[in-house]
Structures are given as structure tokens and as C-alpha cells.
Amino acid sequence: MDNESHGFYSLFLSSSVSTIGDGIRTLVIPLVILYVTGSTFLFGLIYSAEFLVWIVSTGVSGYFIDRTNRVKGLFFSDFIMFLLMFSVSLSYFFAYTYFMLFIVVAVIGTSIGETFYNPANFSLLPDIVHKDLDKRNALLSMGINASMIGGYVIAGLGFSSISWGILLLMDATSFLLSAIIIYIGLRKYSSFEKIEKIRFWKETKETFAFLKSQKMIFYTIIFGFAFNFLTSGMAIIIPTIAVENTSIGSVSLSIFYICELVGMLLGGSIIIGKRNGKLLTYLLVGSVGEGLVMSIMGLSLLAEGIIIVVMAIILLINGIFSELLNIPLRVWYQKLVPRDKRAKVINIKDLVLTIPMVIAFPLVGFLLAHYNEWLTIFIFGFSAMIISVIEFILLKSISLRSDIELQSDA
């Protein structure tokens, strides 16, 4: 195995292993909070605190990632998250009185850790892989999605039959194994990493000047803001349909999420299987497809008796379109953004694209409660389709004028 493949598969294995723990934690911790406290208000408060910490951490982590050793950043992020989740597991067995306090600290701590791990992973990949970047991103995404399914299954089957402490220990172990894989498989890349002095104000001005000059990147962020506002409501719509329109809400929701992840696996396999595919075409198909899926999602409400099957098929298709949209965007950012700005730019994008979610969630919830559900879903989905077509036309014209290479690697 050559050095490039060895580095990529180390990153692939590390991400996949830690994501199994992410799947376990994503399902277990919310249920633990609700079972232990019985308070939806406290549940919301804890995750609001996590979200606020995530915003602050995302605002500064990119500066450190771009100017410090990214391999060490990956290793220490995983190792610190291992220590956090290991302490939560121990508190369940030996200090249950403080169990909820440990949970809160771990929720906030892992949120901070991920704001360092994820951009470092994103930024490091194009410096390890020098060809087939789109295929490698697709493969990486497939591994993460498959591992997330595994984590959901473990947590879903084990929540009532296995000690919560054991499940949380599994999560901690996934971080430890990931850190070990990074140390063994990527440490040789660590010697090539430059460590430079961080100049916050200067780098901020340079980064925004770069975004202003790179219209392809700039417009994907602007249109991403509008697209996320219109489609992020699915995070409210899907659970609402599961709970209000099926008799087995929690089981239905699990089926919906798993089907969407399976669709993402299929979407990744499509990109891997296509040679010389145009990334801009993938983006158009993916974004219009997501809008179309959202538009027809309301029709599932008319399928009484088979609504679970209909929604499962719809979300599987949505998962395919989601990957056809997200993988090309990831590749563009890795290709067009220089190494010393890569983490900062991806963090700016994530922050900007998160803002509309804060607005859309309560708005969609209000509209679903007070107006026709099908019409609400259709309007948001159809509007997303229109936005996607406009974005494609604009980006296509920019690519023709600037002669930017939008074809996937051969």
C-alpha cells in the first residue's frame, strides 16, 4: 500500500470508528437526560448550552487548526473526548449522584472537541490525497454513515437491555481507538505540518478578502443560507410525521433515520462509480432532488396504513440526493481554498449555514401546528428547488468566465 492510500485509510478508519460512538451517544444521551430528569425544559437547556458553546468554539478553532499541527489536533481532540466520556461512564457506576453533572460537561466538551476534529479532518484530507478527491470524500462519507447506522443499532437494541454506563463506555472506547489509529497511521504526516504564529485580526481580514475574491465559494455560502432555511425544517417535519401520524413513533423515527443513512451510502457509491462526473451537475441534481423530495413528503400523509413504508422510501431517496449535494461542495472547498485558510473558511460556512436553522425550526413548527401540513411542506420544498436552479445558473456562468475546473478527478 502506497503512502497516500495508507494515510487515507488511516483517516477513514479513524473517522468510522469514532462515528460508531457518535451514533451511540446521539441516541443514548438525550434519552438518559429525559429518563433521569423527566424535564424537556432541562433537556432543551442543556442542548442550547451546547449549541452556544459550539458557536463560540467554531469561531476560534479554525485559526488554531490552520496554524498548528492538524494531526496532533486530531489525536488530542479524540483523546480528550475519550477522557470526557470515560469519566461519564465511571460516574454512572461509582458516583451516580453526579451522573447528570458529568453528562452536561461531556455534552459541552464533546461539542468543543468536534469543532476541532471535524475541520482538521476536512483540512488534512486534500494534503494526504492528491487524486480522486471526490471519490475519497465519497468513500469517507460512506464509512461515516455506515458507522452511524451501527451506532444507532447498538444504542437502540442496548438502551433497555445493557447498562447505560456500558453504552457510554463503548462511546469512550471508540474515541480511544480512533486516537490510536491516528497516532499509528498519520504520525509520519505530522512531521510535515508547519506551526505558525496565530494573528487573529490579520487572518480574519485575509480570510474574508479571500471569500470576496472567490465567487464560487462565496455564492455557495449565500445560497446555502437560503437553501438551509428552506430545507432544515425537515428536522422538525420528520419527527412530527413519525409521532403524529404513526402508532409507533419512536420505532418509526428510527426507521426513517436509518433509511436516510442508507440512502447516503447509495449516494456516495454513485459518486465513486462515476468517472469524470461534473461536480456542478451533481450539485444541481442533489439540491433540486432534496427540494423535490421535501415537496412530495407531504403526500405521505395521504398514505394511511402504509405511511411508514412511504416515508422510508422518500427518505432513502433524500439521502441519495443529500450526498450528491454535499460531497461536491466538500471537494470544491478542499480544492479552491488554500491550506492556511481551509479550516477557517469551512467554519465560517458552517456558522453561516447554521443561522437559518435557528429561525426555521420554530417557524416550521408553528406553521405545522396552525396551517395545512402538506401545503407548508410543499411550499418550502418547491422554493428550495427554485433556489437550487438559480444557484446552478449563477455558478455555471461564473465557472465559464473564470475557467474553474468543475470536473471530478479522473
C-alpha positions in Angstrom: 0.0 0.0 0.0 1.5 3.4 -1.0 1.8 6.3 1.4 -1.2 8.1 0.0 -3.5 5.1 0.5 -2.1 4.3 3.9 -2.8 7.9 5.1 -6.3 7.9 3.6 -7.3 4.6 5.1 -6.0 5.6 8.5 -8.2 8.7 8.3 -11.1 6.6 7.0 -10.8 4.0 9.8 -10.3 6.7 12.5 -13.5 8.6 11.4 -15.5 5.4 11.0 -14.6 4.0 14.4 -15.3 7.3 16.3 -18.6 7.7 14.5 -19.9 4.4 15.9 -19.5 6.1 19.3 -21.2 9.2 17.9 -24.2 7.2 16.9 -24.4 5.6 20.4 -24.1 9.0 22.1 -26.5 10.7 19.8 -29.3 8.3 20.7 -28.4 7.5 24.4 -27.7 10.9 25.9 -31.0 12.6 25.0 -32.9 9.5 26.3 -30.8 9.5 29.5 -31.5 13.1 30.2 -35.2 12.7 29.6 -35.4 9.5 31.7 -33.3 10.8 34.6 -34.8 14.3 34.8 -38.2 13.9 33.2 -37.8 17.5 32.1 -38.0 18.5 28.4 -37.1 22.1 29.5 -33.8 20.9 31.1 -33.2 18.8 28.0 -33.6 21.8 25.8 -31.5 24.0 28.1 -28.6 21.5 28.0 -28.6 21.4 24.3 -29.0 25.1 24.0 -25.8 25.5 26.1 -24.1 23.0 23.8 -25.1 25.0 20.7 -23.9 28.3 22.2 -20.5 26.7 23.1 -20.3 25.2 19.6 -20.8 28.7 18.0 -18.0 30.2 20.1 -15.7 27.3 19.6 -16.3 27.2 15.8 -15.4 30.9 15.7 -11.9 30.3 17.0 -11.0 26.7 16.3 -10.2 27.4 12.6 -7.4 29.8 13.5 -5.6 27.1 15.6 -6.2 24.3 13.0 -4.8 26.3 10.1 -1.7 27.4 12.0 -0.9 24.3 14.1 -0.3 20.6 13.7 -3.5 19.1 12.4 -2.5 15.5 13.0 -1.9 16.3 16.7 -5.1 18.3 16.7 -7.0 15.2 15.6 -5.2 13.0 18.1 -5.7 15.3 21.1 -9.4 16.0 20.2 -10.1 12.3 20.2 -8.1 11.6 23.4 -9.8 14.4 25.3 -13.2 13.3 24.2 -12.3 9.7 25.3 -11.4 11.1 28.8 -14.7 13.0 29.0 -16.9 10.0 28.0 -14.8 7.6 30.1 -15.4 9.9 33.2 -19.2 9.9 32.4 -19.2 6.1 32.3 -17.3 5.8 35.6 -19.7 8.3 37.2 -22.7 6.1 36.4 -21.1 3.2 38.3 -19.3 5.0 41.1 -20.8 8.5 41.5 -24.4 8.3 40.3 -25.3 11.4 42.3 -23.2 13.4 40.0 -24.1 11.5 36.8 -26.1 14.3 35.3 -23.4 16.8 36.0 -20.9 14.6 34.2 -23.4 14.3 31.3 -23.7 18.1 30.9 -19.9 18.6 31.0 -19.5 15.8 28.4 -22.1 17.1 26.1 -20.5 20.6 26.1 -16.9 19.1 26.0 -17.5 16.8 23.0 -19.2 19.7 21.2 -15.9 21.7 21.6 -13.8 18.7 20.6 -15.8 18.2 17.4 -15.2 21.8 16.4 -11.5 21.0 16.3 -11.7 17.4 15.0 -14.0 17.9 12.0 -12.3 20.9 10.4 -8.9 19.3 11.0 -10.1 16.1 9.3 -11.6 18.2 6.4 -8.4 20.3 6.0 -5.9 17.4 6.2 -7.6 15.1 3.6 -6.5 17.0 0.4 -2.9 17.1 1.7 -2.9 13.3 2.0 -4.8 12.5 -1.1 -3.7 14.1 -4.4 -6.0 12.5 -6.9 -9.6 11.2 -6.9 -10.5 13.6 -4.2 -14.2 13.3 -4.9 -14.1 9.5 -4.7 -12.1 9.6 -1.5 -14.6 12.1 0.0 -17.5 9.8 -1.0 -15.8 6.8 0.5 -15.1 8.7 3.7 -18.7 9.8 3.9 -19.9 6.2 3.3 -17.8 4.9 6.1 -19.1 7.5 8.5 -22.8 6.9 7.5 -22.4 3.1 7.8 -20.8 3.6 11.2 -23.6 5.9 12.4 -26.1 3.2 11.5 -24.1 0.8 13.5 -24.1 3.1 16.5 -27.8 3.7 16.2 -28.5 -0.1 16.2 -26.2 -0.7 19.2 -27.8 2.0 21.2 -31.4 1.2 20.1 -31.0 -2.5 21.0 -28.9 -1.9 24.1 -30.7 1.0 25.8 -33.1 -1.1 27.6 -31.0 -4.3 27.9 -27.5 -3.0 28.6 -26.3 -0.7 31.4 -26.2 3.0 30.3 -22.7 3.1 31.7 -21.6 0.3 29.4 -23.0 2.0 26.3 -21.2 5.3 27.3 -18.0 3.3 27.8 -18.4 2.0 24.2 -18.6 5.6 23.1 -15.4 6.4 25.1 -13.6 3.4 23.6 -14.4 4.5 20.1 -12.6 7.8 20.7 -9.6 6.0 22.2 -9.4 3.6 19.3 -9.6 6.5 16.9 -6.8 8.3 18.6 -4.6 5.2 18.5 -5.3 4.8 14.7 -4.4 8.4 14.1 -1.2 8.1 16.1 -0.1 4.9 14.3 -1.3 5.7 10.8 -0.8 9.5 10.5 2.1 10.4 12.7 4.5 10.5 9.7 2.4 13.3 8.3 2.8 15.2 11.5 6.4 16.0 10.7 5.4 17.9 7.6 2.9 20.1 9.5 4.0 23.7 9.9 3.4 25.6 13.2 3.0 29.3 12.8 2.0 32.2 15.0 -1.7 33.0 15.0 -2.7 36.6 14.1 -6.4 36.7 14.6 -7.2 40.1 13.2 -4.9 39.8 10.2 -6.1 36.3 9.3 -9.7 37.3 9.7 -9.3 40.1 7.2 -7.4 37.9 4.8 -10.0 35.1 5.0 -12.9 37.5 4.3 -10.9 39.1 1.4 -10.4 35.6 0.0 -14.1 34.8 0.2 -14.9 38.0 -1.5 -12.5 37.2 -4.4 -13.6 33.6 -4.7 -17.1 34.0 -6.0 -17.7 30.2 -6.3 -17.1 29.8 -2.6 -18.9 33.0 -1.7 -22.1 32.2 -3.6 -22.3 28.6 -2.3 -22.4 30.1 1.2 -25.0 32.7 0.3 -27.3 30.2 -1.5 -26.5 27.6 1.2 -28.0 30.0 3.8 -31.3 30.3 1.8 -31.3 26.5 1.0 -30.8 25.6 4.6 -33.6 27.9 5.7 -36.0 26.1 3.3 -34.9 22.5 3.9 -33.7 22.4 7.5 -37.3 22.2 8.6 -37.2 18.5 7.7 -35.6 18.0 11.1 -38.9 19.1 12.6 -41.2 17.6 9.9 -39.8 14.1 10.0 -40.3 13.5 13.8 -43.7 15.3 13.6 -44.9 12.8 10.9 -43.4 9.9 12.9 -45.1 10.8 16.2 -48.4 12.3 15.0 -49.1 10.0 12.0 -47.9 6.6 13.1 -48.8 4.4 16.0 -45.1 3.5 16.9 -43.5 7.0 16.8 -40.0 6.1 18.2 -39.7 3.0 16.1 -40.9 4.8 13.0 -38.4 7.7 13.6 -35.5 5.2 13.9 -36.6 3.5 10.7 -36.7 6.9 8.9 -33.2 8.0 10.1 -31.7 4.6 9.2 -33.3 4.7 5.7 -31.9 8.2 5.1 -28.4 7.0 6.1 -28.7 4.0 3.7 -29.6 6.5 1.0 -26.5 8.5 1.8 -24.4 5.3 1.4 -26.0 4.8 -2.0 -25.3 8.4 -3.0 -21.7 8.0 -2.1 -21.5 4.8 -4.2 -22.9 6.7 -7.2 -20.1 9.3 -7.0 -17.5 6.6 -6.5 -18.8 4.7 -9.5 -18.9 7.6 -11.9 -15.7 8.7 -13.7 -15.2 12.2 -14.9 -18.5 13.4 -13.5 -19.1 17.1 -13.4 -19.4 18.2 -9.8 -21.7 21.1 -10.7 -24.2 18.7 -12.2 -24.1 16.6 -9.0 -24.8 19.8 -7.0 -27.8 20.6 -9.2 -29.3 17.1 -9.1 -28.7 16.9 -5.3 -30.2 20.2 -4.4 -33.1 20.1 -6.7 -33.7 16.5 -5.6 -33.8 17.4 -2.0 -36.3 20.2 -2.7 -38.4 17.7 -4.8 -38.4 15.1 -2.0 -39.5 17.7 0.5 -42.3 18.9 -1.8 -43.7 15.3 -2.1 -43.1 14.4 1.5 -46.5 15.8 2.5 -48.1 13.3 0.1 -47.1 10.6 2.6 -49.8 12.0 4.9 -52.4 10.7 2.5 -50.9 7.2 2.5 -52.9 5.9 5.5 -51.8 2.4 6.6 -48.5 2.5 4.7 -47.1 5.8 5.8 -44.0 4.3 7.4 -43.2 2.5 4.1 -43.8 5.6 2.0 -41.7 7.8 4.3 -38.9 5.3 4.4 -38.7 5.3 0.6 -38.9 9.1 0.4 -36.1 9.5 3.0 -33.9 6.9 1.4 -34.1 8.9 -1.9 -33.5 12.1 0.1 -30.3 10.5 1.5 -29.0 9.9 -2.1 -29.7 13.5 -3.1 -28.1 14.8 0.1 -24.8 13.1 -0.7 -24.9 14.2 -4.4 -25.2 17.8 -3.0 -22.7 17.7 -0.1 -19.8 15.7 -1.5 -19.2 18.1 -4.5 -19.4 21.1 -2.1 -16.8 19.5 0.2 -14.5 18.8 -2.8 -14.8 22.4 -4.1 -13.8 23.8 -0.7 -10.8 21.4 -0.5 -9.7 22.3 -4.0 -10.2 26.0 -4.1 -9.3 27.1 -0.5 -5.6 27.2 0.3 -4.3 25.2 3.3 -3.7 28.2 5.6 -7.4 29.2 5.3 -9.2 25.9 4.8 -10.4 25.3 8.4 -11.4 29.0 8.9 -13.4 29.0 5.7 -15.2 25.7 6.4 -16.0 27.0 9.9 -17.4 30.3 8.5 -19.6 28.2 6.2 -20.8 26.0 9.0 -21.6 29.1 11.2 -23.5 30.9 8.4 -25.4 27.8 7.4 -26.4 27.1 11.0 -28.1 30.5 11.5 -31.2 29.8 9.3 -31.8 26.6 11.3 -32.4 28.6 14.4 -35.0 30.6 12.5 -36.5 27.8 10.5 -37.1 25.3 13.4 -39.6 27.4 15.4 -41.2 28.8 12.2 -41.8 25.4 10.6 -43.1 24.1 14.0 -45.6 26.9 14.2 -46.8 26.5 10.6 -47.2 22.8 11.0 -49.3 23.4 14.1 -51.5 26.1 12.7 -51.8 25.5 9.0 -52.2 22.8 6.4 -49.2 20.4 6.9 -49.0 19.3 3.2 -49.2 22.8 1.9 -46.5 24.0 4.3 -44.1 21.2 3.4 -44.8 21.7 -0.4 -44.1 25.4 -0.3 -40.8 25.1 1.4 -39.7 22.2 -0.8 -40.7 23.9 -4.1 -39.0 27.1 -3.1 -35.8 25.1 -2.4 -36.0 23.7 -6.0 -36.2 27.3 -7.4 -33.3 28.5 -5.3 -31.2 25.4 -6.5 -31.8 26.2 -10.2 -30.9 29.8 -9.8 -27.7 28.8 -7.9 -26.8 26.4 -10.7 -27.2 29.0 -13.4 -25.1 31.6 -11.5 -22.3 29.1 -10.6 -22.3 27.8 -14.2 -21.8 31.3 -15.6 -19.0 32.0 -13.0 -17.2 28.8 -13.9 -17.3 29.6 -17.6 -16.0 33.1 -17.1 -13.2 32.1 -14.6 -12.4 28.7 -16.2 -12.6 27.0 -12.9 -12.3 23.2 -13.2 -15.5 21.7 -12.0 -15.0 18.1 -13.2 -14.3 15.4 -10.7 -10.8 13.8 -10.7 -10.2 11.2 -13.3 
